[in-house]
Amino acid sequence: MILLGGLTSCRVDVPRDPRVLTMHLSAEPDTLNPITSTDVYASQINNYLFDNLVKRNNETLAFEPQLAERWTVSGDKRTFTFYLRPGINWHDGTALTVDDIIYSFERIMDPKVAAPNLRGYYQQIESVRKVKSGVVEFQFKQPYFMALNFAGGIPIVPKHLYEHEENFNQAAQGRAPIGNGPYRFVSWKTGRGISLARNPDYWGKLPAIEFIEYKIVGEAAIALQALKKGLLDMAGLRPIQWVRQTDSKKFNQRFKKYKYYTPGYSFIGWNMKRPYFNDPQVRRALTQLLDRKSILKTLSFNLGKVVTGPFYTEGLDYNRKVSPWPYNPTEAKRLLTGAGWQDSDGDGVRERDGVKFAFEFLIPSGRRFTEQLATILKEDFRRAGIEVTIRKLEWALFTQKLGDRSFDAVSLGWSFGFEQDPYQVWHGSQAKQGSNFVGYQDADSDRWIEAGRTTYDPKQRAALNHKLHQRIHELQPYTFLFASPALVAVDRRFENVKVYPVGLDPKEWRLAPVMEGAP
């Protein structure tokens, strides 16, 4: 799973290079090292720089060959053998070999490497070994329903460049990566953008677009201005922008708008080690203080739906029998009082055992929706006797706070695949270093998660995940918010733009022909 978390000024006198696709990036990635990166921003860029052993078909979602021209699976589903295509090179011309794959696995499993999120999945692998030149074997400790996804999707880095670095986490490659994909890294200008160029030596079909430019634009309003001025070709839109600010004939003649759902949801996470949030009765009360339906209508024009648990709303794993906790401030106050939080000194703030119910709500900078949500939450909680301080942080410092567990409450979102293993976020073993940063611990949940990993039948696995969904709903480590559609505008100068289950794929786009005499 990937966390969803600025061009601050634009020159309008710079002529557009028609060979460049310019896209919006709402925050700067921390690193482009595919092993240590955790945010969606790095994932977007690395999708162009790095290939994997296998890939998913955009339409069917079935696995297809990529760096591996074929693979085999043993009868007991524990051994996966991949046969590399001949002649695959890194962007510096060095041959990609099995040694790069083995080295990458060793770095993922190295406790000194900042990759706890990946380690949670790859600890299922007993060994990765070289069978012979061009052939690599992954041996799993036990069957795992996502084995092909992780063995075939292992992030691969160039051993010959990384092995001489003193600190893998801070290697220069994180800022100037050498990949193996259809685009090469060109430059990274801090706070401004990241540039890529088509790789002429790519082993596969070359994309039609020669250059990709990411402009870092922290504010959605500025991004829309840049889009309208021709400084961006593609940008995500806020609901108000989708409904009201891009509905003109002029805009729709120049841009085409796309709306689609991909797996993911937004949430408020409560650090369960804090005294305010260590009681499920209190966490449920906090959820019932928020009128989520009203928030969705007011802030998002009903573009989305309230969710109750951690699975894809359109998938088998989502438990549709679970209903959202209703907005009920009276019940919420009763629960808070019953849990011992009372305003005994009459200052308007509840306390328990001498501790004031006053916490810091951490949000990423530049997120208008999240800022508006935080303002609503602060006021609703104030009326219930809870004091909230809103703190905005840039993305890099924000994720550092998550890693250090040095926060009270946060608002974030998760993006994930169509096959979902809840281990990374919800297993108790991930509470110290993994993505379980709220510290969720439940023995039954761990047991269901572990059983699901070895269950190949989707319906049987869904039954386990329904139990997990119900338990998480009862314990409320998150206040689950919304599944929201992607709202995207793309300049009509590009054609062959298709919406797939996984979203848009600019690697397929090409420049639309320009009519003679057109401006």
C-alpha positions in Angstrom: 0.0 0.0 0.0 1.1 3.5 -0.8 0.5 6.7 1.2 -1.4 9.5 -0.6 -0.2 12.6 0.7 5.1 23.1 -5.2 5.3 24.9 -8.3 4.8 28.2 -6.5 5.1 30.5 -9.5 4.9 30.0 -13.2 6.4 31.8 -16.2 3.8 32.1 -18.9 6.2 33.5 -21.5 8.0 30.1 -21.9 6.9 28.5 -25.2 5.5 25.0 -24.9 7.6 22.2 -26.3 5.0 19.9 -28.0 7.2 16.8 -27.3 6.8 17.2 -23.5 4.0 15.8 -21.4 3.8 18.1 -18.3 2.1 16.6 -15.3 1.2 17.9 -11.8 2.8 16.5 -8.7 1.2 17.9 -5.5 4.2 17.1 -3.2 7.9 16.3 -3.6 8.9 12.7 -3.1 11.4 12.0 -0.3 13.5 9.7 -2.6 13.3 7.9 -5.9 15.0 4.8 -4.5 12.3 2.3 -5.3 13.2 0.2 -2.3 13.0 2.9 0.4 10.3 5.2 -1.2 6.9 4.9 0.4 4.8 7.7 -1.1 2.5 7.8 -4.2 4.6 10.6 -5.7 7.7 8.5 -6.0 5.6 5.6 -7.2 4.2 7.6 -10.1 7.7 8.6 -11.3 9.4 5.2 -10.8 6.7 3.6 -12.9 8.4 5.2 -15.9 12.0 4.7 -14.7 11.9 1.0 -13.6 10.4 -2.2 -15.0 9.7 -5.3 -13.0 9.9 -9.0 -13.8 6.2 -9.0 -14.6 3.5 -6.5 -15.0 -0.3 -6.4 -15.0 -2.3 -6.1 -18.2 -4.1 -2.8 -18.1 -7.5 -4.3 -19.2 -7.6 -7.8 -17.7 -5.2 -7.2 -14.7 -3.6 -10.6 -15.5 0.2 -10.8 -15.1 2.3 -10.6 -18.2 6.0 -10.8 -18.9 8.1 -7.7 -18.6 11.8 -8.1 -17.7 11.2 -11.8 -17.4 10.1 -13.4 -20.7 8.5 -16.3 -18.9 8.2 -17.9 -15.4 7.2 -21.2 -13.9 5.5 -22.1 -10.6 6.1 -25.3 -8.6 3.2 -27.6 -7.8 3.3 -26.6 -4.1 3.2 -22.9 -5.1 6.4 -22.2 -3.1 9.0 -21.9 -5.9 8.8 -19.2 -8.6 11.4 -19.3 -11.4 11.9 -16.3 -13.7 13.8 -16.3 -17.0 15.2 -12.9 -17.9 15.0 -11.5 -21.3 18.4 -11.3 -23.0 19.9 -7.8 -23.6 18.3 -5.8 -20.8 20.5 -2.9 -19.7 20.4 -0.3 -17.0 20.3 3.3 -18.3 24.1 3.6 -18.0 24.5 0.7 -20.4 25.5 -1.9 -17.8 23.7 -5.3 -18.2 20.9 -6.1 -15.8 21.6 -9.5 -14.2 20.2 -11.9 -11.7 22.8 -10.5 -9.3 20.9 -7.2 -9.3 17.7 -9.0 -8.3 19.4 -10.9 -5.5 21.1 -7.7 -4.2 17.8 -5.9 -4.2 16.2 -8.6 -2.1 19.1 -8.6 0.3 18.7 -4.8 0.7 15.0 -5.1 1.3 15.6 -7.7 4.1 18.5 -5.7 5.6 17.3 -4.2 8.9 19.6 -1.2 8.4 17.7 -0.3 5.2 14.6 2.0 5.6 12.2 -0.5 4.0 10.1 -1.9 6.8 7.0 -1.7 4.7 8.4 -4.0 2.0 10.1 -6.3 4.6 6.6 -7.2 5.9 5.9 -8.8 2.6 9.2 -10.2 1.6 9.8 -12.0 4.9 7.6 -14.7 3.3 10.6 -15.5 1.0 13.0 -18.1 2.2 15.7 -17.5 -0.4 16.4 -15.9 -3.8 19.1 -17.7 -5.7 20.8 -17.7 -9.1 19.9 -21.0 -10.9 22.2 -20.0 -13.9 22.9 -16.9 -16.0 19.5 -15.2 -16.6 17.5 -17.5 -14.3 16.5 -16.5 -10.8 14.5 -18.6 -8.3 12.3 -17.3 -5.4 11.6 -19.9 -2.7 8.8 -19.1 -0.4 8.5 -20.4 3.2 4.9 -21.3 2.6 2.3 -20.7 -0.1 1.3 -17.1 -0.3 -1.6 -15.9 -2.5 0.3 -12.8 -3.5 3.6 -14.6 -4.2 3.7 -13.8 -7.9 2.8 -10.2 -7.2 5.7 -9.7 -4.9 8.3 -11.9 -6.5 7.5 -10.6 -10.0 7.1 -7.1 -8.7 10.2 -6.8 -6.6 11.8 -3.4 -7.0 15.2 -3.9 -8.6 18.1 -1.5 -8.3 21.6 -1.6 -10.0 24.0 -3.4 -7.7 27.1 -2.0 -9.4 26.1 1.5 -8.3 24.6 1.0 -4.9 27.1 -1.5 -3.5 29.9 1.1 -3.2 27.7 3.5 -1.3 28.3 3.8 2.5 24.7 4.3 3.3 22.1 2.7 1.1 19.3 4.9 2.5 21.1 8.1 1.5 22.8 6.9 -1.7 23.0 9.5 -4.5 20.8 7.2 -6.6 17.8 8.4 -4.5 18.1 11.8 -6.1 19.4 10.7 -9.6 18.2 7.2 -10.2 19.6 4.9 -13.0 16.7 2.7 -14.0 15.9 0.2 -16.7 12.5 1.4 -17.9 11.1 3.3 -20.9 12.2 6.7 -19.5 15.5 7.9 -18.1 16.0 10.4 -15.3 17.2 13.8 -16.4 17.0 16.2 -13.5 15.4 17.0 -10.1 15.1 20.7 -9.2 14.1 20.8 -5.6 10.7 22.4 -5.1 10.2 22.9 -8.8 10.1 19.6 -10.7 11.5 16.4 -12.0 12.3 15.7 -15.7 12.5 12.4 -17.6 13.4 11.6 -21.2 12.5 8.6 -23.4 15.1 5.8 -23.3 16.1 5.2 -26.9 17.7 1.9 -25.9 14.6 0.5 -24.2 14.1 -3.2 -24.8 10.4 -2.9 -25.5 8.0 -0.8 -27.5 9.0 2.9 -27.2 6.4 5.2 -25.9 5.3 8.0 -28.3 5.9 10.8 -25.9 9.6 12.0 -25.8 9.8 13.8 -22.5 7.8 13.9 -19.2 8.0 16.8 -16.9 6.6 16.8 -13.4 5.8 20.2 -11.9 5.6 20.3 -8.1 2.5 22.4 -7.3 1.5 22.3 -3.7 -1.7 24.2 -4.0 -4.6 22.8 -6.1 -5.8 26.3 -7.0 -2.3 27.2 -8.4 -2.2 23.9 -10.3 -5.5 24.6 -12.0 -4.3 28.1 -13.0 -1.1 26.4 -14.4 -3.3 23.9 -16.3 -5.5 26.7 -17.8 -2.4 28.7 -18.8 -0.9 25.7 -20.7 1.9 25.1 -18.2 0.4 21.7 -17.3 -1.0 19.0 -19.7 -2.6 16.9 -16.9 -3.7 17.6 -13.4 -5.9 16.2 -10.7 -8.9 18.3 -9.8 -10.6 19.0 -6.5 -14.4 18.3 -6.4 -15.2 22.0 -6.5 -12.9 22.4 -9.5 -14.6 19.4 -11.3 -18.1 20.7 -10.7 -17.8 24.5 -10.9 -14.4 25.7 -12.1 -13.9 23.5 -15.2 -17.5 23.4 -16.6 -17.0 26.2 -19.2 -17.2 25.5 -22.9 -13.7 26.9 -23.3 -12.2 24.6 -20.8 -13.9 21.5 -22.2 -12.9 22.3 -25.7 -9.2 22.2 -24.6 -9.3 19.5 -21.9 -11.1 16.2 -21.5 -12.1 15.3 -17.9 -12.0 11.7 -16.5 -13.6 10.3 -13.4 -12.8 6.8 -12.2 -12.4 4.8 -9.0 -9.2 2.9 -8.1 -8.6 1.0 -4.8 -8.1 3.4 -1.9 -9.6 5.4 0.9 -9.0 8.4 3.2 -9.0 8.2 7.0 -8.1 9.8 10.3 -5.6 7.7 12.2 -5.4 7.8 16.0 -2.1 7.0 17.7 -3.3 4.4 20.1 -0.3 4.9 22.4 -1.6 8.3 23.3 -3.7 8.4 26.5 -6.6 10.0 24.5 -6.8 7.2 22.0 -6.1 3.9 23.8 -9.7 3.1 24.5 -11.9 1.8 21.6 -15.0 3.4 23.2 -13.3 6.8 22.9 -12.2 6.2 19.3 -15.8 5.3 18.4 -17.0 8.5 20.1 -14.6 10.6 18.0 -16.0 9.0 14.8 -19.5 9.7 16.0 -18.7 13.4 16.5 -18.0 13.8 12.7 -20.9 14.1 10.3 -19.2 12.3 7.4 -22.2 12.4 5.1 -22.5 16.2 5.5 -18.7 16.6 5.1 -18.8 14.6 1.8 -21.7 16.7 0.5 -20.3 20.1 1.6 -16.6 19.6 0.7 -16.8 17.0 -2.1 -20.2 17.6 -3.7 -21.0 14.0 -2.9 -18.2 12.8 -5.2 -17.4 9.7 -3.2 -18.8 7.4 -0.6 -18.4 6.9 3.2 -16.4 3.7 3.9 -16.3 1.5 7.0 -13.2 -0.5 6.6 -9.8 -1.0 5.0 -10.7 -2.8 1.7 -11.6 -1.8 -1.8 -15.3 -0.9 -1.8 -15.9 -2.7 -5.1 -14.0 -5.9 -4.2 -14.9 -9.2 -2.6 -13.0 -8.4 0.6 -15.2 -5.4 1.5 -17.8 -6.3 4.1 -21.0 -4.7 3.0 -22.9 -5.8 6.0 -21.0 -3.3 8.2 -22.8 0.1 8.4 -21.0 3.3 9.2 -21.1 4.5 12.8 -23.8 7.2 12.7 -23.3 10.8 13.4 -24.5 11.2 17.0 -22.9 13.8 19.2 -25.1 13.0 22.1 -24.0 9.3 22.1 -20.4 10.4 21.6 -20.5 12.6 24.7 -22.0 9.7 26.7 -19.2 7.4 25.6 -16.6 10.0 26.5 -18.0 10.5 29.9 -18.4 6.7 30.4 -14.7 6.3 29.5 -13.8 8.8 32.3 -13.2 11.9 30.3 -15.1 14.7 32.1 -14.7 18.5 32.4 -14.3 18.5 36.2 -12.7 21.9 36.5 -15.2 23.7 34.2 -12.7 25.1 31.7 -14.5 23.5 28.7 -12.0 20.8 28.1 -12.4 17.2 29.4 -9.7 15.5 31.4 -9.0 12.1 32.9 -6.4 11.3 35.5 -5.0 14.8 35.3 -4.5 14.7 31.5 -6.4 17.2 29.4 -8.1 15.9 26.2 -6.0 18.2 24.1 -4.2 16.8 21.0 -2.4 17.8 17.9 -4.0 17.0 14.5 -1.2 16.5 11.9 -2.0 17.2 8.2 0.1 17.5 5.1 0.6 21.0 3.7 -1.2 22.1 0.6 -4.3 19.8 0.9 -7.3 22.1 0.8 -9.8 19.3 1.6 -7.8 18.1 4.5 -7.4 21.6 5.9 -11.2 22.1 5.6 -11.8 18.8 7.3 -9.5 19.7 10.1 -11.3 22.9 10.7 -14.6 21.1 10.9 -13.2 18.5 13.2 -11.7 21.1 15.5 -15.0 22.9 15.9 -17.1 19.7 16.4 -14.6 18.4 18.9 -14.5 21.7 20.8 -18.3 21.5 21.3 -17.7 18.0 22.9 -15.0 19.3 25.3 -11.9 18.3 23.2 -9.2 20.8 22.3 -7.5 20.3 18.9 -4.5 22.0 17.6 -4.0 21.7 13.8 -0.4 21.4 12.5 0.5 21.4 8.9 3.8 19.9 7.8 5.6 19.4 4.4 5.4 15.9 3.2 9.0 14.8 4.0 8.7 15.9 7.7 5.1 14.6 7.8 6.2 11.0 6.8 9.1 11.3 9.3 6.7 11.9 12.1 4.8 8.8 11.0 7.9 6.7 11.0 8.9 8.0 14.4 5.4 7.5 15.8 5.7 11.1 17.1 2.2 12.3 16.4 -1.2 12.3 18.1 -3.6 12.0 15.1 -3.2 12.3 11.3 -5.3 12.6 8.2 -4.2 10.5 5.2 -5.2 8.1 2.5 -4.1 4.7 1.3 -3.8 3.6 -2.3 -3.4 -0.1 -2.9 -3.7 -2.9 -5.5 -6.7 -5.0 -6.6 -5.4 -7.9 -4.6 -5.0 -6.7 -1.1 -2.9 -8.2 1.8 -3.7 -6.2 5.0 -0.5 -7.4 6.7 1.5 -4.2 6.0 -1.0 -1.9 7.7 -2.9 -4.0 10.2 -0.7 -6.9 11.5 0.6 -6.3 15.0 4.2 -7.0 14.0 4.2 -3.8 11.8 3.3 -1.5 14.7 6.9 -0.6 15.6 8.4 0.0 12.1 5.9 -0.8 9.4 2.9 1.0 8.1 0.8 0.2 11.2 1.8 3.5 12.6 -1.3 3.9 14.8 -0.2 0.8 16.8 -3.2 -1.5 16.1 -2.8 -4.7 18.1 -5.4 -7.5 18.1 -4.6 -11.3 18.3 -7.7 -12.4 16.3 -6.9 -9.9 13.6 -3.3 -11.2 13.3 -4.6 -14.7 13.0 -7.1 -13.9 10.3 -4.4 -11.9 8.4 -1.9 -14.8 8.6 -4.6 -17.3 7.5 -5.6 -15.2 4.6 -2.0 -15.0 3.2 -2.0 -18.8 2.6 -5.6 -19.0 1.3 -5.7 -19.0 -2.5 -9.5 -19.3 -2.9 -10.8 -15.7 -3.2 -14.1 -16.4 -1.5 -12.5 -18.1 1.5 -10.0 -15.3 1.8 -12.8 -12.8 1.6 -14.6 -14.5 4.5 -11.5 -13.9 6.7 -11.2 -10.3 5.6 -14.9 -9.7 6.4 -14.1 -10.8 10.0 -11.1 -8.4 10.0 -13.2 -5.6 8.6 -15.8 -6.1 11.3 -13.2 -6.1 14.1 -11.5 -3.0 12.8 -14.8 -1.3 12.6 -15.6 -2.2 16.2 -12.2 -1.1 17.5 -11.9 2.1 15.3 -8.1 2.6 15.1 -9.0 4.8 12.2 -12.0 6.9 11.6 -12.7 5.8 8.0 -13.7 8.6 5.8 -14.2 8.2 2.0 -13.5 6.3 -1.1 -13.1 9.2 -3.6 -12.9 9.0 -7.4 -9.9 10.3 -9.3 -10.8 13.5 -11.0 -8.4 14.3 -13.8 -8.2 16.8 -16.7 -6.0 16.0 -19.7 -5.1 18.3 -22.6 -6.9 17.2 -25.8 -3.6 17.5 -27.7 -3.0 13.9 -26.5 -5.0 11.0 -28.0 -5.3 7.3 -27.2 -6.2 8.3 -23.6 -8.0 5.3 -22.0 -9.4 4.7 -18.6 -8.5 1.2 -17.3 -9.3 -0.4 -14.0 -5.8 0.8 -12.9 -6.5 4.3 -14.1 -4.7 6.2 -17.0 -1.5 5.0 -18.7 0.4 7.9 -20.3 2.9 5.5 -21.8 0.2 4.7 -24.3 -0.6 8.3 -25.2 0.5 10.0 -28.4 0.2 13.6 -29.8 -3.0 14.2 -31.6 -2.5 15.3 -35.2 -2.8 19.1 -35.6 -5.1 20.4 -38.4 -3.3 22.6 -40.9 -3.9 26.2 -40.1 -4.8 25.5 -36.5 -3.2 27.8 -33.9 
